[in-house]
Amino acid sequence: MALNRTCVQCFKRIFNGPNQNVEVLYGAVSRRRMHFTYFPDTKPHSVGGEVVKMNMFQAINNALDIALKTDSTAILFGEDVGFGGVFRCSMGLQAKYGNDRVFNTPLTEQGIVGFGIGAAVAGSTAIAEIQFADYIFPAFDQIINEAAKYRYRSGDQFDCGKLTIRAPCSAVGHGGLYHSQSPEAYFAHTPGLRVILPRGPRKAKGLLLACIREPDPCIFFEPKIMYRAAEEEVPVEDYTMALDKADIVQTGNAVTLIGWGTQVHVLLEVAQLAKEKFNVSCEVIDLVSILPWDRDTVCESVKKTKRVLVAHEAPLTCGFGAELAASIQEECFTHLEAPVARVTGYDTPFPYIFEPFYLPDKWRCLQAVHDLLDY
């Protein structure tokens, strides 16, 4: 965030003119660094009623507002949450609900999650924010050995199911190795958790409210590049969405393309390019939930198309695409006409200046589609 402010100041000095257009210019430069084209969800929403155009951070703020309003036990906490957080997702909530329900914590991720577990066990609806997903690892023991196992080890006498952990994740165009990681696969190995990633504002609001009300602890990863880049018409009413159901975002019959979070939009553009260049229709699936994941939807699609590509930003080795590939191999082997393809980040730390080469962009994915069709 400090780097962003520095860039704006540099623009002001370079142009040495009226400053009212600097933010517009800086925004345009930032958008050029995006590796995807955003595809808004335009399908009619089942909730009905009034809709308002929101970007993703506004939709998340709206969901948090509803959670605090409708549940008097709900508390929201994390580093800098009191003034709105570095991404402004909690903006205005402390003023509205008081500093006993929306408050800052010390800079200690294990302390944030440990406190959240205790608060949830004691009966509060605990909504914890980890400022960046890259810094969730100091809390790993608390999440894996305490939160995920609390219900099981007590024989279902106690649980911390009212705990939701929010964490901004994935590439942002300038985050480097400590502000760009996608750690979802680490947590997918842990029974007792739910791991969710939204692809845009409408999904973010409905899925976050569902996580907050879910009787199991949830990790809600938010692709931070979409906080401001993603805009949709979002219902203002209270609503939730299914946590264990994948979305078929686009139907097709030649190749199944599977992604989550930001990568869904990359794959939607890949599907367009495949139609233009290869004259084939691709089915695009947003997995939505990493743990548990929707086997039925995935396997039904693969049995129809007979070819499948899985793409994610996390490294290749032991990325969640490996679990999908193995499961598809087991359940759909006799239907496949090509090996399961994976296009992912590389087995290196997330690079800074080489980010465009690291990401599984549309061109790498399109080449994989070509190879699947040509197998």
C-alpha positions as CSV (number, residue, x, y, z in Angstrom):
1,M,0.0,0.0,0.0
2,A,2.9,2.3,0.8
3,L,4.3,1.5,-2.7
4,N,1.0,2.5,-4.3
5,R,1.1,5.9,-2.5
6,T,4.7,6.4,-3.6
7,C,3.7,5.7,-7.2
8,V,0.9,8.3,-7.0
9,Q,3.3,10.9,-5.6
10,C,5.8,10.1,-8.5
11,F,3.0,10.7,-11.0
12,K,2.2,14.0,-9.5
13,R,5.8,15.2,-9.6
14,I,6.3,13.9,-13.2
15,F,3.3,15.6,-14.7
16,N,3.6,18.7,-12.5
17,G,0.0,19.7,-13.4
18,P,-3.5,19.4,-12.0
19,N,-3.6,16.4,-9.8
20,Q,-7.3,15.5,-10.2
21,N,-6.4,13.1,-13.1
22,V,-3.4,11.4,-11.4
23,E,-5.5,8.7,-9.7
24,V,-7.3,8.0,-13.0
25,L,-3.9,7.6,-14.7
26,Y,-2.5,5.5,-11.9
27,G,-5.6,3.3,-12.1
28,A,-5.2,2.8,-15.8
29,V,-1.5,1.8,-15.3
30,S,-2.6,-0.7,-12.6
31,R,-5.2,-2.2,-14.8
32,R,-2.6,-2.8,-17.5
33,R,-0.8,-5.0,-15.0
34,M,-3.8,-7.3,-14.6
35,H,-3.3,-10.7,-16.2
36,F,-7.0,-11.3,-16.8
37,T,-10.2,-9.8,-18.2
38,Y,-13.0,-9.7,-15.6
39,F,-16.3,-11.3,-16.6
40,P,-19.1,-10.1,-14.4
41,D,-21.9,-12.4,-13.3
42,T,-24.9,-11.2,-15.2
43,K,-27.3,-14.0,-14.5
44,P,-30.5,-13.0,-12.6
45,H,-30.1,-13.5,-8.9
46,S,-32.6,-15.7,-7.1
47,V,-32.8,-13.2,-4.2
48,G,-34.6,-10.6,-6.2
49,G,-35.1,-7.1,-4.8
50,E,-32.9,-4.1,-5.1
51,V,-29.4,-4.5,-6.6
52,V,-26.5,-2.1,-6.4
53,K,-23.2,-2.0,-8.3
54,M,-20.4,-3.0,-5.9
55,N,-16.8,-4.0,-6.3
56,M,-15.6,-6.9,-4.3
57,F,-14.4,-5.1,-1.3
58,Q,-17.7,-3.3,-1.0
59,A,-19.6,-6.6,-1.3
60,I,-17.5,-8.0,1.5
61,N,-18.0,-4.9,3.6
62,N,-21.8,-5.3,3.0
63,A,-21.7,-8.9,4.1
64,L,-19.8,-8.0,7.3
65,D,-22.2,-5.2,8.0
66,I,-25.2,-7.7,7.6
67,A,-23.4,-10.3,9.8
68,L,-22.8,-7.7,12.6
69,K,-26.4,-6.4,12.3
70,T,-28.2,-9.7,12.4
71,D,-26.0,-11.5,15.0
72,S,-25.4,-9.6,18.2
73,T,-22.6,-12.1,19.1
74,A,-20.6,-11.4,16.0
75,I,-17.2,-9.8,16.4
76,L,-14.7,-8.7,13.7
77,F,-11.1,-8.3,14.5
78,G,-7.6,-8.3,13.0
79,E,-4.6,-6.1,12.2
80,D,-5.9,-2.5,11.3
81,V,-9.5,-3.7,11.1
82,G,-10.7,-0.9,13.3
83,F,-9.9,1.8,10.8
84,G,-11.1,-0.3,7.8
85,G,-8.2,-2.6,7.1
86,V,-5.5,-2.1,4.4
87,F,-8.1,-3.1,1.7
88,R,-10.9,-1.1,3.4
89,C,-13.2,-4.2,3.7
90,S,-14.2,-3.2,7.3
91,M,-14.5,0.5,6.6
92,G,-17.1,2.3,8.7
93,L,-18.0,-0.8,10.8
94,Q,-16.2,0.2,14.0
95,A,-18.1,3.5,14.0
96,K,-21.3,1.7,13.4
97,Y,-21.0,-1.2,15.9
98,G,-18.4,0.0,18.5
99,N,-14.9,-0.9,19.3
100,D,-16.0,-3.8,21.5
101,R,-17.3,-5.6,18.4
102,V,-14.9,-4.3,15.6
103,F,-11.4,-3.9,16.9
104,N,-7.6,-4.1,16.1
105,T,-5.4,-6.8,17.3
106,P,-1.6,-7.0,17.9
107,L,0.5,-8.1,15.0
108,T,0.3,-11.8,15.8
109,E,-1.5,-14.1,13.4
110,Q,-1.4,-17.1,15.8
111,G,-2.8,-14.8,18.5
112,I,-5.6,-13.6,16.1
113,V,-6.7,-17.2,15.3
114,G,-6.2,-18.5,18.8
115,F,-8.4,-15.7,20.1
116,G,-11.0,-16.4,17.4
117,I,-11.1,-20.1,18.4
118,G,-11.6,-19.2,22.1
119,A,-14.3,-16.6,21.2
120,A,-16.1,-19.1,19.0
121,V,-16.0,-21.9,21.6
122,A,-17.4,-19.4,24.2
123,G,-20.4,-18.6,21.9
124,S,-19.4,-15.6,19.8
125,T,-19.5,-15.5,16.0
126,A,-15.8,-14.8,15.4
127,I,-14.7,-13.2,12.1
128,A,-10.9,-13.0,12.0
129,E,-8.9,-11.2,9.4
130,I,-5.4,-12.2,8.4
131,Q,-4.1,-9.1,6.6
132,F,-2.4,-11.2,3.8
133,A,-2.8,-14.9,3.2
134,D,1.0,-15.1,3.0
135,Y,1.1,-14.4,6.7
136,I,-1.4,-17.1,7.8
137,F,1.4,-19.6,8.4
138,P,2.3,-18.5,12.0
139,A,-1.3,-19.4,12.7
140,F,-1.0,-22.8,11.0
141,D,-0.9,-24.8,14.2
142,Q,-3.9,-23.1,15.7
143,I,-5.9,-23.7,12.5
144,I,-4.8,-27.3,11.8
145,N,-4.4,-28.7,15.3
146,E,-7.0,-26.7,17.2
147,A,-9.8,-25.2,15.1
148,A,-10.1,-28.1,12.6
149,K,-10.0,-30.8,15.3
150,Y,-12.0,-29.2,18.1
151,R,-15.3,-30.9,17.4
152,Y,-13.7,-34.3,16.7
153,R,-11.5,-34.5,19.8
154,S,-14.4,-33.6,22.1
155,G,-16.7,-36.2,20.6
156,D,-18.9,-33.4,19.3
157,Q,-19.4,-31.9,22.8
158,F,-17.7,-28.7,21.8
159,D,-16.8,-26.9,18.6
160,C,-15.5,-23.7,17.2
161,G,-17.7,-23.7,14.1
162,K,-18.5,-20.1,14.5
163,L,-15.0,-19.1,13.4
164,T,-14.4,-17.6,10.0
165,I,-10.9,-16.6,8.9
166,R,-10.7,-14.1,6.0
167,A,-7.4,-13.7,4.1
168,P,-6.6,-11.7,0.9
169,C,-4.7,-14.0,-1.4
170,S,-3.1,-14.5,-4.9
171,A,-1.4,-12.3,-7.4
172,V,-2.0,-8.5,-7.4
173,G,0.4,-7.3,-10.1
174,H,3.1,-6.0,-7.8
175,G,3.1,-8.1,-4.6
176,G,6.3,-10.1,-4.9
177,L,7.0,-13.2,-2.9
178,Y,5.4,-12.1,0.4
179,H,2.1,-10.7,-0.9
180,S,1.0,-12.9,-3.8
181,Q,0.8,-16.5,-2.6
182,S,-2.1,-18.9,-3.0
183,P,-1.9,-21.2,0.0
184,E,-5.3,-23.0,-0.4
185,A,-3.7,-26.5,-0.9
186,Y,-2.0,-26.4,2.5
187,F,-5.4,-26.4,4.2
188,A,-7.2,-28.7,1.8
189,H,-5.3,-31.6,3.5
190,T,-7.1,-30.9,6.8
191,P,-10.5,-32.6,7.7
192,G,-12.7,-30.3,9.7
193,L,-12.2,-27.1,7.7
194,R,-14.0,-25.5,4.8
195,V,-11.9,-23.6,2.3
196,I,-13.7,-21.2,0.0
197,L,-12.6,-18.8,-2.8
198,P,-15.0,-16.4,-4.5
199,R,-14.7,-15.2,-8.1
200,G,-16.4,-11.9,-7.8
201,P,-18.6,-9.5,-5.7
202,R,-21.9,-11.4,-5.9
203,K,-20.3,-14.7,-4.9
204,A,-18.1,-13.1,-2.3
205,K,-21.1,-11.6,-0.4
206,G,-23.2,-14.8,-0.5
207,L,-20.4,-17.2,0.3
208,L,-18.9,-15.0,3.1
209,L,-22.3,-14.8,4.8
210,A,-22.7,-18.6,4.4
211,C,-19.2,-19.2,5.9
212,I,-20.0,-16.9,8.9
213,R,-23.2,-18.9,9.6
214,E,-21.7,-22.3,8.9
215,P,-21.3,-24.7,11.9
216,D,-17.7,-25.6,10.9
217,P,-14.6,-23.3,10.8
218,C,-14.1,-21.7,7.4
219,I,-11.1,-20.2,5.7
220,F,-12.3,-17.6,3.2
221,F,-9.6,-16.6,0.7
222,E,-10.3,-13.4,-1.1
223,P,-8.4,-12.8,-4.4
224,K,-7.2,-9.3,-3.7
225,I,-6.6,-8.1,-7.2
226,M,-10.4,-8.2,-7.6
227,Y,-11.2,-6.0,-4.6
228,R,-11.5,-3.0,-7.0
229,A,-11.1,-4.6,-10.4
230,A,-14.3,-6.7,-10.1
231,E,-17.7,-4.9,-10.3
232,E,-21.2,-6.5,-10.4
233,E,-24.8,-5.8,-9.6
234,V,-25.1,-7.2,-6.1
235,P,-28.4,-7.7,-4.2
236,V,-28.5,-5.5,-1.1
237,E,-30.6,-8.0,0.8
238,D,-29.2,-10.7,3.1
239,Y,-28.5,-13.9,1.2
240,T,-26.2,-17.0,1.3
241,M,-24.9,-19.4,-1.3
242,A,-24.1,-23.1,-1.2
243,L,-20.6,-23.7,0.1
244,D,-20.0,-27.2,-1.4
245,K,-21.4,-26.7,-5.0
246,A,-19.3,-25.8,-8.0
247,D,-20.6,-23.5,-10.7
248,I,-20.7,-24.3,-14.4
249,V,-20.0,-20.7,-15.5
250,Q,-20.1,-21.6,-19.2
251,T,-21.3,-24.8,-20.9
252,G,-19.4,-26.6,-23.6
253,N,-18.6,-30.0,-25.0
254,A,-15.0,-30.1,-26.1
255,V,-12.8,-29.4,-23.0
256,T,-13.6,-28.9,-19.3
257,L,-11.7,-25.9,-17.8
258,I,-11.5,-25.9,-14.0
259,G,-10.3,-23.0,-11.9
260,W,-11.2,-20.9,-8.8
261,G,-10.9,-17.3,-7.8
262,T,-9.2,-15.1,-10.3
263,Q,-8.3,-18.0,-12.6
264,V,-12.0,-18.5,-13.5
265,H,-11.8,-15.3,-15.5
266,V,-8.6,-16.3,-17.2
267,L,-10.4,-19.6,-18.3
268,L,-13.4,-17.7,-19.5
269,E,-11.2,-15.8,-21.9
270,V,-9.4,-19.0,-22.9
271,A,-12.8,-20.4,-23.8
272,Q,-13.5,-17.4,-26.0
273,L,-10.1,-17.8,-27.7
274,A,-10.6,-21.5,-28.2
275,K,-13.9,-20.9,-29.9
276,E,-12.3,-18.3,-32.2
277,K,-9.1,-20.2,-33.0
278,F,-10.1,-23.8,-32.8
279,N,-13.9,-23.7,-33.3
280,V,-14.6,-25.7,-30.1
281,S,-16.7,-24.9,-27.1
282,C,-15.2,-25.3,-23.6
283,E,-17.0,-25.8,-20.4
284,V,-15.8,-23.6,-17.6
285,I,-16.2,-24.6,-14.0
286,D,-15.7,-22.4,-10.9
287,L,-14.8,-24.9,-8.2
288,V,-15.9,-22.4,-5.5
289,S,-15.0,-24.7,-2.6
290,I,-11.6,-26.3,-2.3
291,L,-12.6,-28.3,0.8
292,P,-14.9,-30.1,0.3
293,W,-14.9,-30.0,-3.5
294,D,-17.8,-30.9,-5.8
295,R,-16.8,-34.2,-7.3
296,D,-20.2,-34.8,-9.0
297,T,-20.2,-31.6,-11.1
298,V,-16.6,-32.0,-12.1
299,C,-16.8,-35.7,-13.1
300,E,-20.1,-35.3,-15.0
301,S,-18.5,-32.5,-17.0
302,V,-15.3,-34.5,-17.7
303,K,-17.3,-37.5,-18.8
304,K,-19.1,-35.3,-21.3
305,T,-16.1,-33.4,-22.7
306,K,-13.5,-36.2,-22.3
307,R,-10.7,-33.6,-21.9
308,V,-9.9,-31.5,-18.9
309,L,-7.6,-28.7,-17.9
310,V,-7.0,-27.5,-14.3
311,A,-5.4,-24.1,-13.8
312,H,-4.3,-22.4,-10.6
313,E,-1.8,-19.8,-9.5
314,A,-0.2,-21.9,-6.7
315,P,2.9,-24.0,-7.6
316,L,2.5,-27.2,-9.6
317,T,3.8,-29.8,-7.1
318,C,1.1,-30.7,-4.6
319,G,-1.1,-27.8,-5.8
320,F,-4.8,-28.6,-5.5
321,G,-4.9,-29.4,-9.2
322,A,-3.0,-32.6,-8.3
323,E,-5.9,-33.8,-6.2
324,L,-8.3,-33.0,-9.0
325,A,-6.2,-34.7,-11.6
326,A,-5.8,-37.9,-9.4
327,S,-9.6,-38.0,-8.6
328,I,-10.5,-37.5,-12.3
329,Q,-8.1,-40.2,-13.3
330,E,-9.7,-42.6,-10.8
331,E,-13.4,-41.8,-11.6
332,C,-13.3,-40.9,-15.3
333,F,-10.4,-42.9,-16.7
334,T,-12.4,-44.8,-19.4
335,H,-13.9,-41.6,-20.6
336,L,-10.7,-39.6,-21.1
337,E,-9.3,-39.0,-24.5
338,A,-6.2,-37.2,-23.2
339,P,-4.2,-37.0,-20.0
340,V,-5.5,-34.4,-17.4
341,A,-3.6,-31.2,-18.1
342,R,-2.4,-28.7,-15.4
343,V,-1.3,-25.2,-16.0
344,T,-0.1,-23.5,-12.8
345,G,2.5,-21.4,-11.2
346,Y,6.0,-22.8,-11.2
347,D,7.8,-24.5,-8.3
348,T,9.6,-21.4,-7.3
349,P,8.9,-18.5,-4.8
350,F,6.5,-16.1,-6.3
351,P,8.6,-13.6,-8.4
352,Y,8.3,-9.9,-8.5
353,I,9.5,-8.6,-11.9
354,F,8.9,-12.1,-13.5
355,E,5.3,-12.3,-12.3
356,P,3.8,-12.2,-15.9
357,F,5.9,-15.3,-16.8
358,Y,5.0,-17.1,-13.6
359,L,1.2,-16.8,-13.8
360,P,-1.0,-19.4,-15.7
361,D,-2.2,-16.7,-18.1
362,K,-4.6,-17.2,-21.1
363,W,-1.8,-18.0,-23.5
364,R,-0.3,-20.8,-21.5
365,C,-3.8,-22.2,-20.9
366,L,-4.8,-21.9,-24.5
367,Q,-1.7,-23.8,-25.6
368,A,-2.7,-26.6,-23.1
369,V,-6.2,-26.6,-24.7
370,H,-4.6,-27.0,-28.1
371,D,-2.4,-29.9,-26.9
372,L,-5.5,-31.6,-25.4
373,L,-7.4,-31.4,-28.6
374,D,-4.4,-32.5,-30.6
375,Y,-3.5,-35.5,-28.4
